């Protein structure tokens, strides 16, 4: 039978063990969350995620009195091809609501044109630490209103290259889409998308990102260039891991009827790590 001192030492040991668990758990979680945040910064990471990205822009249309809400649903699904390669599926499903963007047409809302990208990506970085992926990109005429889409089928190449040095992730994603079928009355498509990006992830799983989402329309010979600055953080909502964030965008250049000035971006991403 334990004496009084032994009982007290035993109780103290149990209490200290409990405190140690409580102190260690946040540290372990912080490390896991930081690793997830770094994976999210990599467009070809082997991580299932479903981002919901809401953008708000103003000063659209010939009279600069239009505005637009754009919700991009962007599921990312990696497939294990073999010991050396992954296939990353990245889909952009746009849902739009806009007012006074098209003269005399009032408001429109509905589904826009889907963009589907596939990246074949090595599982291991190169000897110099570069992570890359390349493959096809397709434009699908899925718009529910002819004023929300191009009514064209498109196809082209896409590629991404990046490095992750400690807390930093930097690189660029690019694609080019040519139209090859669709409504003959609508303008053909030849557009280049270029997205250089730079992000820093802190030990608290907070990521600070700046990027350009520039598009050059070779038919109209016009640029659309928003500069985005965002902050996001990985959290646990019950058993669901998520990343929440937001920021501002500033239009450096756009067509005459395109958005101008400041815009807003909010994002919620559902995470499904393996």
Buried (B, 14 or more C-beta within 10 A) or exposed (E): EEEEEEEEEEEEEEEEEEEEEEEEEEEEEBEBBBBBBBBBBBBBBBBBBBBBBBBBBBBBBEEBEBBBBBBBBBBBBBEEEEEEEBBBBBBBBBBBBBBBBBEEEEEBEBBBBBBBBBBBBBBEEEEEEEBBBBBBBBBBBBBEBEBBBBBBBBBBEBBBBBBBEEBEBBBBBBBBBBBEEBBEEBEBBBBBBBBBBBBBBEEEBBBBBBBBBBBBBEEEEBBBBBBBEBEBBBEEEEEEBBBBBBBEBEBEBBEEBBBBEBBBBBBBBBBEEE
